[in-house]
Amino acid sequence: MKTHFEGSCHCGEVRFRTTLDLAESIVCDCSICTMKGAIVVRVEAEDFELASPLDELGLYTFNKHIARHLEWS
């Protein structure tokens, strides 16, 4: 069953709304998710809404600069 959720990035500046089915989630075993008890679930584009202005996001990379994430600027 799909449920409506609101969330944010780690610092809370980038906000979003989504509708998803938690039965399709998995537990992530990376260090941050393990500490925070986070779960991962795929969200279809039509079920996702960015609540922060897109033009205020910037590109964030870390470590080997392979993963590329948009961040609040």
N, C-alpha and C positions, 0 to 999 in steps of 0.2 A: 504494500500500500504506500503510495506516495504521500509525503508530508512536506509542508512548507517550512523552510528554515531561513534565518538571517545569520550572517557571519562576517568575519573580517580577517585580514592578515594578522600576523603576530602582534604588531604594534597597535592595530585597531584603526588605522587611518584609511585603508582601502576596505570598503564595505560592499557586501553583495547580498542578494536574495536568491533562493533556489527552491525547487520542488524536487524531491528525490525519494527513492525507496531504500531505507536503511538495510533491508534484507539483502541487498546487493553489495554491501560494504565489506571491506577487508581491514585487518589490523596491520598498520605499517610498522616495520621493525627498525626504522632509522632512529638515531639517538634522540632527536627532537620529539618525534611522534611518540616514542616509547616513554619519555619523561612526561609528556602532556596527555598520554592516553588517547591520542588522536586515531581516527579511522579514515579510510580512503574510500570514496565512491565516485564512479564516473557519472558526470552530469551532462545530459544532452544540451546543446546550445539553446534550444527553445525553452528549457527549464531553468535558465540562468539569466540573472539581471545584475549588471554592475551598478551599484548604488552610488559610487564615487564618480566624479567627472573623468571620462577617459582622457581628455586632453591634459589632465594634471598627473598622469602616470608617467613614469620613466622606466628605463631598462635597468635591471639589477642582475649582476652575475657574481659568483663567489668561487673560491678555491680555483679549480682549473678552468673556469669560465665556460663550461660546457652547458650547464643548465642556465637558461635565460628566463627571468621573471620580470613582469612589469611591476614597478613600485611607485608609491606616491612621491611626487617631486615637490 
